[in-house]
Amino acid sequence: MVFLANEMIKTYIKKSVAYCSFLLGVPSIISSFGQSGRILMYHRVIDPRQEPMPLQAGMYVTPATFAMQMEFLKKTCHVLSLDEYVDLKLSGKMLPRRAVAISFDDGWADNYTNA
């Protein structure tokens, strides 16, 4: 019973953090980079008004929000391709200060058309 309660609390916290990040429009992890860098993963880049099925909050950004986030990253971070990021990590070399790579999961068509 305690295990179930803990899992429910963890799920609630994860969903709350995702929803707050969604509302803020900019990933809040940017401020805590250090030398480890970050990989930002996006699920969907879509206008919810164009999607016939309901979208879960925190699982998408609109194209306008995505564009603003990319502009922010371009101005404030050292953006690497995922290949560059992985190569640096595997080689043991230091990542550039505020290194970030962008990734998409699931391969939705809107990743290609809107991102």
N, C-alpha and C positions, 0 to 999 in steps of 0.2 A: 504494500500500500504506500509506503514512504517513497519507494522507487518511482511509482506512478506520479505522485505529487511532485517530486523533483523534476521529472521529465516534463510535466505540464508547465512548471515554472520556467524551465530552460526554454521551452518552445515559446512561451509568452514573452520572455525577455528578447529572444531572437527576433520575433515578429515585431516587437515594439521598437527595437533598434533599427530594423529594416524600414519600418514605417517612418520613423523620425528622420532617417537619412533621406528617404524619399521626399519628405516635406521640406527639408533643408535645401535640396537641390544640388548640393555639392558634397561628395563623400567626406565625412568628418575625419577620416583616418589620415588625411593629408598632413595634418599638423604633427603627427607623431612618427615621421619617417625614420630618422636615424640612418645607419649604414645598411640596414636590411632591405630598404626599398619596399615597394608595394606593387602588387598586381591587382588592378581593379577589374572585377568581372561584371559584365553587364549581361542581363538575360534578354530583354527586349527593348527596342527603341521604336516606339509606336505611339500614334495618337489614339487614345482609348475610344474616341468617337468613331474611328474607322474600323474598330475590331468588333465583330458580331458577338463574340463571347466575352463575358466579364473578365477583367484582368485583376489579379491580386495586387493590392498596394505593395510597393517595395520590390515588385518583380519587373518593373518597366520604368523607363523614362520617356518623356516625349522627345521628338526630334529637336525642338527648341531648347529644352533643358539639356539634352546631350551636347548640343552645339555650345551652349554656355559653359558646360563642364569641360569640354575639350579646349575651349579658349582659355579657361582658367588654368588648366594643366599646362598648356603651352607657355603661358606667362610665368608660372610659378614652379614648375618642375622640370626635371630632365627626363623627357619621354623617350623610352626605348621600345624597340620592337620586342615581342616576346622572345624571339630567337636571341637577340642581343642580351636581354636580361638573363636568360637561362645560361648562355655561354659564359657570361661574366661570373655568375654564381658557381657554375661547375668548375671553372678554372681557378677559383679561389681569389680572383681579383676583386678589388674594392669597386663597389657600385658608385656611380656618380652621386653627389649629394642630391637628395630628394628624387631619387630614381623611381620611375613608375612605368609600368607596362599595362596595356589595355587588352582585355580578353573578353570573348563572348562565348557563352555556353549554348548548347543545343542547336546552333546554326539556323535560327529562324530567318526567313527571307527578309524580314524588316531590318535585321542586322546589316544586310548587304545594301538594301535600298535606302534606309534612313540614317545609317551610321556612316 
